[in-house]
Amino acid sequence: MIDSVFRASDLLSTDSPSQQRSASELCWDAVSIISRSVTVISGHASTSVSCAVLRQFQIATPHPIPWVVLGGTLPYLPDLISLGINTDSILWIKAPTKRDVLDTVDTLLGHGAFPFLCADLSDLTGIEASYFSRFMHRCRQWNTTVLFVVLTPAGYTPSPAIRFHIDVESRDRSALLLKVRRSFLSLADGVCDVKSPFPLS
Amino acid sequence: MSKARFLCLKIPDLEMQLVYRRLGYTESVSHPLFIVEEDRPSTRVIALNSAAASLGIRVGMRYTAALSLSAEVQASVISPEERRLVTEEIRDLLLRFLPGAEVWALQRSVFWGDIRGMDRLGAESRRLYQRISNALKREHWYGGIAIGWTRPGTLFGAYALSIRAASSQSTHIRSFSSEREEKRWYLSQPIDPLPFNGRDRDRFSLLGISRVDEFVALPPESLKSRFSQKALDLYRFLKGNTATVPVQQTEQKSVIQPVLQRYEPPIRDTEVLFSACTQLLSRVIADVQGAGLWIRRICFEMTDDRRVTQTEELNCGGLTRDLAYIQRLLKLRIEHVSWVSREIEAITLSVSVDTPLTRQGYLPSLEEPGKDRFDIDRMERAIALVRAQLGNEAVFLMRSRSGRVPEQRFQIELSHKSIYTPIDSDHDNSEPLGPLLSRVRRLLEPPIASKKYIVLYSLVFRYTQTGAWWNTERSERVYAYLEGRDGVVRWVYRSELPITYTHQGILS
């Protein structure tokens, strides 16, 4: 039902505040993202949007969720709590490089132990399309959802290879590239799309 | 397998009884006496007799402060090691009569015995319990023994009997007639005998919680946030499935000795290092299999020519004897670790082993195959591979806590031992939709007046928004998407003061 209503093009936002979509619609987007296999969220406030998805997933099931963070930077914990996320059920995995993030996601997906994964990426450049096709295959095998959060401070820099693979070649709607140019959530006390001032070490 | 039956033994004032035995007393003395763990002025009093209490000495007081209250008071030192030996001695005494016995980890003066199948002995079983009592008396111990069906029931039975035992200085035995009676009885008991810390006790008294049924009715979320870990452990013990976990049959001991291998010439290549470690692993796994044990953790200590040791610990993510799996972990670690030394002269391999039976003791109830997609073994193995690749510290849990500066508001816990215990042990996984249904019920109380609504069974989404959002007077609304059995998703919201429900629309 959800796939028939929401397509990737429906989820693209605009820069105009007058065309900003309401929070309720965003939450429906969150539901639709959960039903997909691989989702990449990039742009401004990508962490805020991914938190909305994460929260949606936590409401639905009690499973622990691994969140692979890049480098030593973690999301600001009070912000996550203020967004309604149960941080006790998040298993943080610190990967030093982008390649380690992808390898870790591959390992976790290979075992099919987690129905939902969240991973940070610095950018999407230089990632082979074979990685994503492998992820999509494994997601379908284990019925898993993977959410990649691109931590670029601004802009939207998807890899042409990935876009080609997801949107053109396979024509597979189980993968979704969600561009978010502005935050849909309150930025007053729920901001977590900036890098945390709290270092791990 | 027959239904679990338990014998619970509580030794009252274990430390005091130990001191009396050591000093040659077999009866209570009127001399004021207290016990400390170390012979240091700053150490704290851990136990005392009534004569010392009448002088104003209390548990937790400093050694020197307690001594200064009276010239007649005596102090005795009992080290933790001595206490451990004594508890093992009592457990071994129970093992002379019963097939299984163990010490309760939350209170070292409580012991459990496995008495499954003893009912077939009839009157002989009562004689057996009397023989246990006599054996305790010969060793100058006294306590309360309760026989029943559940751990909490027998625990509170033993608590009640131990009070009588302390006054009469003899062992008392009680047997529950039925499981139902046992449960009804212990739920009405006070929580005072449970080993809470002082702060938890104060909070319970402030909240007016004094009985077991009131304690187990508390929501686990509030316990996590307001009380100590020990209170949470006791809550899980009383409410969890530990009541049916069988008593450990044999004491878990590491019988696998560390293996040391020296290399001449020294190892300079990671390939050679991998094959050397594999050879050691093969030897150790053969020993482990021969002992009927399973490997939980593996530790490699590599010493170079400058006597510098580099330690690499691999957590297997569950119990295993699979050489290929451990080799995979080892290979990932060797490939990703940075080596301090270039020439390794010796490798010491030590393993932490476990018996599969003890695994039942700490696994939460969610491990029920076929119930859900959540497979804890697969999860542990996946995490073990990630740890082998990125290091043990790469996987952690993060908690918030109260603190003034931002850095103090976090607590990072390495999840070496178990990554699932804090996550979900309070969650009833037997019904995946249970929590959702309870939310729906709370949301829709009182029920919607409109007869158009059908019975709702799943909550799709819910959130709260203030009135400023739609530019009207400020009010709190709870929005929900509710999916009915007919497959139609409805958008409703509830307004507070007065509580009204509004049907917003149907989503297609």
Interface residues (C-beta under 8 A of the other chain):
Chain A: M1 V5 A23 S24 C27 W28 A30 V31 Q56 I59 A60 T61 P62 H63 P64 P66 L74 L77 P78 I81 T87 D88 S89 I90 L91 W92 I93 K94 A95 P96 D100 D103 T104 T107 L108 G110 H111 G112 A113 F114 P115 N143 P197 F198 L200
Chain B: K224 R373 F374 D375 R378 M379 R381 A382 I383 L385 V386 Q389 L390 E393 A394 V395 F396 L397 M398 R399 S400 P406 E407 R409 F410 I412 S415 I419 Y420 P422 I423 D424 H427 N429 P432 P435 L436 L459 V460 F461 R462 Y463 Q465 Y479 Y481 G487 W491 L507 S508
